[in-house]
Amino acid sequence: MDIALESLADKIRQHPKLVIADDFEIAMERTDLRARRFRNGKASSETHSSELWVSLRILHRKRG
């Protein structure tokens, strides 16, 4: 996991709702896409995009 994702995971772990959780689950996926368009057999354009997906699930909350 790169530094940016580790930093995000640390911030999520410190979230106030998670401080009261006994157990939680974090899933992250990062996607980098690169698309090229061709016209008459030659590259006409190129695009780049990056997406980050984060899912958080609290499994057990502390009682009391």
C-alpha positions in Angstrom: 0.0 0.0 0.0 1.4 3.4 -0.9 1.9 6.2 1.6 -1.3 8.1 0.6 -3.5 5.0 1.2 -1.7 4.3 4.6 -2.3 7.9 5.6 -6.0 7.5 4.7 -6.3 4.2 6.6 -4.8 5.9 9.7 -7.3 8.8 9.5 -10.2 6.4 9.2 -9.0 4.3 12.2 -8.9 7.5 14.3 -12.5 8.5 13.3 -14.7 9.1 16.4 -17.2 6.4 15.5 -14.4 3.8 15.3 -13.0 4.8 18.7 -16.1 3.1 20.2 -15.8 0.0 18.0 -14.3 -3.2 19.2 -13.8 -4.5 15.7 -14.1 -3.0 12.2 -13.1 -3.7 8.6 -11.6 -1.4 6.0 -11.4 -2.3 2.3 -9.7 0.0 -0.2 -9.1 -0.3 -3.9 -7.3 2.1 -6.2 -7.7 2.0 -9.9 -5.5 3.9 -12.5 -6.9 4.0 -16.0 -5.3 5.0 -19.2 -7.2 5.3 -22.5 -6.0 6.0 -26.0 -8.1 6.9 -29.0 -7.0 6.2 -32.5 -8.0 7.9 -35.7 -6.9 6.4 -39.0 -4.4 4.2 -37.3 -2.7 7.0 -35.4 -3.1 8.0 -31.7 -5.4 11.1 -31.5 -5.8 11.5 -27.8 -4.9 10.0 -24.4 -6.7 10.3 -21.1 -5.7 9.3 -17.5 -7.9 8.9 -14.5 -7.5 7.5 -11.0 -10.2 6.3 -8.6 -10.2 5.4 -4.9 -12.9 3.2 -3.4 -13.2 2.9 0.4 -15.6 0.7 2.3 -15.9 0.8 6.1 -17.9 -1.7 8.2 -18.2 -1.7 12.0 -18.4 -5.3 13.1 -18.8 -4.9 16.9 -19.6 -1.8 18.9 -18.3 -1.3 22.5 -21.1 -1.5 25.1 -21.4 0.8 28.1 
